[in-house]
Amino acid sequence: MTSTRNRLYLLLALVCTAGYIWLFINLPNAESSPDVCMIKHVTGIPCPSCGSTRSITSLLHGDVTGSLFWNPMGILILLIMLIAPVWITGDVLLKKQTLFSFYQQFEKTLQQRRVAIPAIALVLLNWIWNIHKGL
């Protein structure tokens, strides 16, 4: 169990670090950030998370409306990027696994039909929104 917890924490820390580096590189020129979406390059259709960088940078500049326009998932991504490192650090220092327990419970909750179907519908609606606005 500890090994699985450590892998989750390491993965989250690496993803957050990569996200911070990507934001640092793109923060000054978010409107012209490079298009790195492999799905869009291969199919020509934006994925559900296309526009997340622009969404987060809009949010960091105080433009909530712009953030929602680019991609509503950007707000969730930014919250995770802000909370996860603090939560991981607290768990490691206090030798606890509260984030891991939360993750396991969240995963169980997402597997329930009454939660999974609306969650999938929201992602699909976001994807349709991305396609409609021509990201």
C-alpha positions in Angstrom: 0.0 0.0 0.0 2.8 2.4 0.8 4.4 1.7 -2.6 1.2 2.6 -4.4 0.8 5.7 -2.3 4.4 6.8 -3.0 3.9 6.2 -6.8 0.7 8.4 -6.7 2.5 11.1 -4.8 5.5 11.0 -7.1 3.3 11.1 -10.2 1.3 14.0 -8.9 4.5 15.9 -7.9 6.0 15.3 -11.4 2.8 16.4 -13.2 2.5 19.5 -11.1 6.1 20.4 -11.6 5.8 19.9 -15.4 2.6 22.0 -15.3 4.4 24.8 -13.4 7.3 24.8 -15.9 4.9 24.8 -18.8 3.0 27.8 -17.3 6.2 29.6 -16.5 7.2 29.3 -20.2 3.8 30.3 -21.5 2.6 32.8 -19.0 4.0 35.9 -20.8 2.5 34.9 -24.2 -0.4 32.6 -23.4 -2.5 33.7 -26.4 0.2 32.4 -28.8 1.3 29.4 -26.8 2.3 26.4 -29.0 -0.3 23.8 -29.8 1.1 20.6 -28.4 -2.1 18.5 -28.4 -1.3 15.2 -30.1 -5.0 14.5 -30.6 -5.5 17.8 -32.4 -2.4 17.3 -34.5 -3.5 13.8 -35.6 -7.2 14.3 -36.0 -7.6 18.1 -36.5 -10.2 18.0 -33.6 -9.3 19.6 -30.3 -9.4 17.3 -27.2 -11.5 18.0 -24.1 -8.5 19.6 -22.4 -7.4 21.9 -25.3 -7.2 25.5 -24.1 -6.3 24.6 -20.5 -3.1 26.5 -20.6 -4.9 29.6 -21.9 -7.6 29.0 -19.3 -5.2 28.9 -16.4 -3.2 31.9 -17.6 -6.4 33.9 -18.0 -7.3 32.9 -14.4 -3.9 33.9 -13.1 -4.4 37.3 -14.8 -7.8 37.7 -13.0 -9.9 37.0 -16.1 -12.4 34.4 -14.8 -14.7 34.8 -17.8 -11.8 34.3 -20.3 -10.8 31.3 -18.3 -14.2 29.8 -18.6 -14.3 30.6 -22.3 -11.0 28.9 -23.0 -11.7 25.8 -21.0 -13.7 25.4 -17.8 -11.5 22.4 -16.8 -8.6 24.9 -16.4 -10.0 26.0 -13.1 -10.0 22.5 -11.8 -6.5 21.9 -13.1 -5.2 25.0 -11.4 -6.9 24.0 -8.1 -5.2 20.6 -8.3 -1.9 22.2 -9.1 -2.2 24.5 -6.1 -3.5 22.0 -3.6 -1.7 18.7 -4.5 1.9 19.8 -3.7 0.8 21.2 -0.3 -1.2 18.1 0.5 1.6 15.8 -0.6 4.2 17.7 1.5 1.9 17.6 4.6 1.3 13.9 4.2 5.0 13.1 3.8 6.1 15.3 6.7 3.4 14.0 9.0 3.8 10.4 7.7 0.1 10.2 6.8 -1.8 9.2 3.7 -4.8 11.5 3.7 -4.4 12.4 0.0 -4.1 8.8 -1.0 -7.2 7.9 1.1 -9.1 10.8 -0.6 -7.9 9.6 -4.0 -9.2 6.0 -3.3 -12.5 7.3 -2.1 -12.9 9.7 -5.0 -12.1 6.8 -7.4 -14.8 4.6 -5.8 -17.3 7.5 -6.0 -16.5 8.1 -9.7 -17.2 4.4 -10.5 -20.8 4.8 -9.4 -23.2 5.2 -12.3 -25.0 8.2 -10.8 -21.7 10.1 -10.7 -19.9 8.6 -13.7 -22.6 9.4 -16.2 -22.9 13.1 -15.4 -19.1 13.4 -15.2 -18.8 11.9 -18.7 -21.6 14.1 -19.9 -19.7 17.2 -18.6 -16.5 16.2 -20.3 -18.4 15.5 -23.6 -20.1 18.9 -23.3 -16.8 20.6 -22.8 -15.4 18.7 -25.8 -18.3 19.9 -27.9 -17.7 23.4 -26.7 -14.0 23.2 -27.7 -14.9 21.9 -31.2 -17.7 24.6 -31.6 -15.3 27.5 -30.7 -12.7 26.1 -33.0 -9.8 25.8 -30.6 
